């Protein structure tokens, strides 16, 4: 009995050992498999169903395409929708990227588990799927015209400019000059280191302290006569040096020229308080700059208006430029509104970082507020769209009303759209924003063959889609 029991125990042990060997072998086999093969062996297939339908009618889209990608973006399979507007993709659990295409692309990300079923429904604007669509047209185009109206405005901070004037005086010693019928004595001074860029004005002055006879006084600047006259005693003469004579070095000469019939006598001039006064500019805040961006829409403008208001009758003038192109320049400013206009094409505008710069002319002090840039529409002839659409007798029997659905992609100028049907009646819809707009048309105004004219007497719009449906 004892021996028989020992045999049974050994048999059970051998069976257990065999099971362990088989299990280890199976696990080793699984580990040696490719990860994708391992997934197939250990999991159940999952189903992904994608439905495509028309957003407006809810009817299936039968000519769509669905592409299945791995999570990394590698294409696995591309499927066309069936008569129910759907596709079904069966694969092992994983994460996928789904692309649905009906004119445009739509993407979805999805992860499915073992044996799981997932449904994705995607709608498109697809009038062809809707049997109640009487007429559908894409890229209707631009409707309306433009009379140079403002399409966009940019406002800027107040502008404060200051370019004050200072001066310096050079004094010279007195001179005693003689002259007779044969010879005239003169005096000369030289002004050095003159910077004509910051120099506003130079005056040369002297006083006739005393004189004998009635000589003529002459003043020469760089050998050019700029003053000639008889000067009374105690009279002060001020000679302004012309700006064209402003050089780094300026030579000034004064002569006491003999005058009269008493040729045997001698005349003289006693000059005192001789000095040169130079006025020059000392910039305090000579300029102020603004950076601004422009949209592609603004870059289609015909012209730009620069507007501002000058306050407290500015001293001197200012100039303004955009990207280095001058828009405005004035020697003086009154307390009033100013406008300067420039063609947009000349301003070299870019999408970003355009430069509006105000500069004070030498000697100016200015305060400007209400600074604006106005982008103006080009002058364009009004455009309209003419088309035909048809209604069958069967459709007439079914319909209660007809609906015009329009998609406005851009509003260039606010206003309304006119829809003239069969030259008999005009429907007017005011457009307040881009996107879909719809209105109803009486069935009594329609026939089997209809003429439609779309226009805008005041506004300007871009219509991307027109869809005429019935209910």
Buried (B, 14 or more C-beta within 10 A) or exposed (E): EEEEEEEEEEEEEEEEEEEEEEEEEEEEEEEEEEEEEBBBEEBEEBBBBBBBBBEBBEBBBBEBBBBBBEEEEEEEEEBEBEEEBBBEBEBBBBEBBBBBBBEEEBEBEBEBEEEEEBEBEBBBBBBBBBEBBBBBBEEBEBBBBBEEBEBBEBEBEEBBBBBBBEEEEBEBEEBBBBBBBEEBBBBEBEBEEBEBEBBBBBBBBBBBBEBBBEBBBBBBBBEEEBBEEEBEEEEEBEBEBEEEBBEEEBBBBBBBBBBEEEEEEBBBBBBBEBBBBBBBBEBEBBBBEBEBEBEEEBBEBBBBBBBBBBBEEBBBBBBBBBBEEEBBEBEBBEEEEBEBBBEBEEBEBEEEEBEBBBBBBBBBBBBBEBBBBBBBBBEBEBBBBEBEBEBEEEBEEEBEEBBBBBBBBEBBBEBBBBBBBEEEEEBEBEBEEBEBBEBEBEEEEBEEEBBBBBBBEBBBBBBBBBBBBBE
